[in-house]
Amino acid sequence: MKGLVNRSFLSALREQPRSWPRCGLADRPAVPYAQNPGNVAGMSQLNIAIIGAGIAGLTAARALQGFGFKPVVYEQAPVLGEVGAGLTVSPNATHVLNAIGLEGALERIGMCPERGGVKHWKTGELLVEISRGNEMREKYGAAYYQVHRADLHRELADLVVTTDEQAIRTNHSFKGLEQDSDGVTLFFEKGHSARADVVIGADGVRSRVREQLFGKDTPRFTGYMAFRGLVPFAHLPAGTIEPSSCLSTGPGRSFTRYLIRGGSLVNFVGLTERDDWREEGWSIRATIKEMLDEYSGWYEGVRTIIAATPPDGLFKWALFDREPLPEWTRGRVTLIGDAAHPMLPFLGQGAAMGIEDGMVVARAFAAADSVDEALRRYVEARLPRANWVMLESRKTALNYHSGREENFKPGKHVSAESLGLMAYNPAAVPV
Ligand SMILES: Cc1cc2nc3c(=O)[nH]c(=O)nc-3n(C[C@H](O)[C@H](O)[C@H](O)COP(=O)(O)OP(=O)(O)OC[C@H]3O[C@@H](n4cnc5c(N)ncnc54)[C@H](O)[C@@H]3O)c2cc1C
């Protein structure tokens, strides 16, 4: 199938190694997070500013607090509210959230599916079965969760503010920065400014911090778009949500659905291809007819879920990404999360990579004797992995939407787990 995806973004895939490059720091002692809180010697007075209170920025803030730092997070939104829908927290990210104090919260807000699977787009036949639940816990030492983004975001924000009630400054839209030999001056819309020793840009896919560091590089529309909806479980016929976490792939389309909020809601994301659409935002309404038309010919289970979506509960957005950066730091300023490596959602690793960054950047500051050293340790430990996952997400997009039979063969299906991404503990890897 020809497909509508932006072919220019495929060129980088030619150089892609088969597995993610280890960071080459194995000679450094890997001091796990839990074993050295407060051990930050002369660096503890460092004034660290984080731009953006998303999942990555808040994880970094909390991990830094765990070492005795007092970071300040500047967020453009006037209030931190209920936005987004489902997110996957795979074991590589769960390690971090457990270490920073969210273990109980994850058990409360997260669904930990026992089984997952891959279904054929047309027949609905379950062709690949995936064990999750306890098997994941035993294999990786941390569970696999599916959560509402708003719930995880709230828990993280509460934890950060409980530790330091001044830590998050809302209504601070970052505009620009100036660096000198002692630090960084931050400028915000509405005329505020602030001073910091170090700045971590966690301001998402349209990062202004990134633009300040590396110049304007407009995110590109990839040719993929996403429909997102939440359906009350009780509105669906018995047996529709079986197994509880499921991916269906077919030519030019895929459809992922799983349970969140104690099983009361079915979260779904339908990924399709378009060449004529550029609207941005997380809250653009879509109609049920529009989505049903996209999924005509698909098995009844998918169409039943789409049709059951409350009319005001279906949204769509275009998927943008950028080329991987060869460096994330300039002087005293670095990037984490989507600001550093926005990625397509096909491996379900976007939030996980930001969470991994948050822990590793904090551990780098705890381990280093200078700002330069900390930022170098962070980038060396994180950039090869995150850039690899970014490109691998593009490959997976092509693979899933190719309609190839390979996707339905047990042992051949590509996923974050088959790529080895879950066997990584950011709270203990060498930094
Ligand atoms: C509103 C919203 C809803 C989302 N919903 C989903 C979802 O349903 N499912 C899913 O898989 N992913 C969702 N995501 C994306 C997902 O959270 C991220 O891809 C991933 O968690 C990486 O997080 P991040 O912290 O790097 O970036 P983001 O989550 O994008 O967070 C960036 C933060 O920076 C703030 N910010 C941006 N610019 C500035 C500025 N100039 N000054 C100050 N602050 C700034 C933003 O308001 C935001 O709080 C959503 C993101 C957002 C912002």
PDBQT file of the ligand as one rigid body, heavy atoms in Angstrom, charges set to zero:
ROOT
HETATM    1  C1  LIG A 501      -2.478  18.727  27.275  1.00  0.00    +0.000 C 
HETATM    2  C2  LIG A 501      -1.788  17.441  26.936  1.00  0.00    +0.000 A 
HETATM    3  C3  LIG A 501      -2.536  16.267  26.810  1.00  0.00    +0.000 A 
HETATM    4  C4  LIG A 501      -1.907  15.063  26.464  1.00  0.00    +0.000 A 
HETATM    5  N1  LIG A 501      -2.664  13.938  26.327  1.00  0.00    +0.000 NA
HETATM    6  C5  LIG A 501      -2.061  12.765  26.009  1.00  0.00    +0.000 A 
HETATM    7  C6  LIG A 501      -2.833  11.571  25.888  1.00  0.00    +0.000 A 
HETATM    8  O1  LIG A 501      -4.034  11.573  26.057  1.00  0.00    +0.000 OA
HETATM    9  N2  LIG A 501      -2.195  10.411  25.560  1.00  0.00    +0.000 N 
HETATM   10  C7  LIG A 501      -0.847  10.388  25.341  1.00  0.00    +0.000 A 
HETATM   11  O2  LIG A 501      -0.279   9.318  25.058  1.00  0.00    +0.000 OA
HETATM   12  N3  LIG A 501      -0.085  11.501  25.457  1.00  0.00    +0.000 NA
HETATM   13  C8  LIG A 501      -0.661  12.682  25.795  1.00  0.00    +0.000 A 
HETATM   14  N4  LIG A 501       0.104  13.811  25.909  1.00  0.00    +0.000 N 
HETATM   15  C9  LIG A 501       1.539  13.721  25.584  1.00  0.00    +0.000 C 
HETATM   16  C10 LIG A 501       2.338  13.058  26.621  1.00  0.00    +0.000 C 
HETATM   17  O3  LIG A 501       1.997  13.537  27.898  1.00  0.00    +0.000 OA
HETATM   18  C11 LIG A 501       3.777  13.382  26.291  1.00  0.00    +0.000 C 
HETATM   19  O4  LIG A 501       4.093  12.941  24.996  1.00  0.00    +0.000 OA
HETATM   20  C12 LIG A 501       4.747  12.697  27.203  1.00  0.00    +0.000 C 
HETATM   21  O5  LIG A 501       4.212  12.502  28.472  1.00  0.00    +0.000 OA
HETATM   22  C13 LIG A 501       6.039  13.494  27.326  1.00  0.00    +0.000 C 
HETATM   23  O6  LIG A 501       5.799  14.530  28.243  1.00  0.00    +0.000 OA
HETATM   24  P1  LIG A 501       6.545  15.903  28.318  1.00  0.00    +0.000 P 
HETATM   25  O7  LIG A 501       6.452  16.296  29.736  1.00  0.00    +0.000 OA
HETATM   26  O8  LIG A 501       7.861  15.850  27.655  1.00  0.00    +0.000 OA
HETATM   27  O9  LIG A 501       5.656  16.870  27.412  1.00  0.00    +0.000 OA
HETATM   28  P2  LIG A 501       4.167  17.386  27.640  1.00  0.00    +0.000 P 
HETATM   29  O10 LIG A 501       3.335  16.377  28.293  1.00  0.00    +0.000 OA
HETATM   30  O11 LIG A 501       3.741  17.942  26.330  1.00  0.00    +0.000 OA
HETATM   31  O12 LIG A 501       4.349  18.598  28.688  1.00  0.00    +0.000 OA
HETATM   32  C14 LIG A 501       4.934  19.848  28.347  1.00  0.00    +0.000 C 
HETATM   33  C15 LIG A 501       4.506  20.865  29.383  1.00  0.00    +0.000 C 
HETATM   34  O13 LIG A 501       5.180  22.099  29.104  1.00  0.00    +0.000 OA
HETATM   35  C16 LIG A 501       4.257  23.162  29.148  1.00  0.00    +0.000 C 
HETATM   36  N5  LIG A 501       4.755  24.211  28.272  1.00  0.00    +0.000 N 
HETATM   37  C17 LIG A 501       4.809  24.204  26.914  1.00  0.00    +0.000 A 
HETATM   38  N6  LIG A 501       5.324  25.348  26.469  1.00  0.00    +0.000 NA
HETATM   39  C18 LIG A 501       5.623  26.105  27.555  1.00  0.00    +0.000 A 
HETATM   40  C19 LIG A 501       6.190  27.394  27.731  1.00  0.00    +0.000 A 
HETATM   41  N7  LIG A 501       6.546  28.156  26.685  1.00  0.00    +0.000 N 
HETATM   42  N8  LIG A 501       6.361  27.867  28.990  1.00  0.00    +0.000 NA
HETATM   43  C20 LIG A 501       6.011  27.101  30.074  1.00  0.00    +0.000 A 
HETATM   44  N9  LIG A 501       5.449  25.880  29.959  1.00  0.00    +0.000 NA
HETATM   45  C21 LIG A 501       5.270  25.380  28.704  1.00  0.00    +0.000 A 
HETATM   46  C22 LIG A 501       2.951  22.527  28.663  1.00  0.00    +0.000 C 
HETATM   47  O14 LIG A 501       1.824  23.279  29.049  1.00  0.00    +0.000 OA
HETATM   48  C23 LIG A 501       3.020  21.173  29.347  1.00  0.00    +0.000 C 
HETATM   49  O15 LIG A 501       2.512  21.217  30.656  1.00  0.00    +0.000 OA
HETATM   50  C24 LIG A 501      -0.487  15.033  26.251  1.00  0.00    +0.000 A 
HETATM   51  C25 LIG A 501       0.268  16.218  26.405  1.00  0.00    +0.000 A 
HETATM   52  C26 LIG A 501      -0.366  17.404  26.763  1.00  0.00    +0.000 A 
HETATM   53  C27 LIG A 501       0.461  18.674  26.949  1.00  0.00    +0.000 C 
ENDROOT
TORSDOF 0
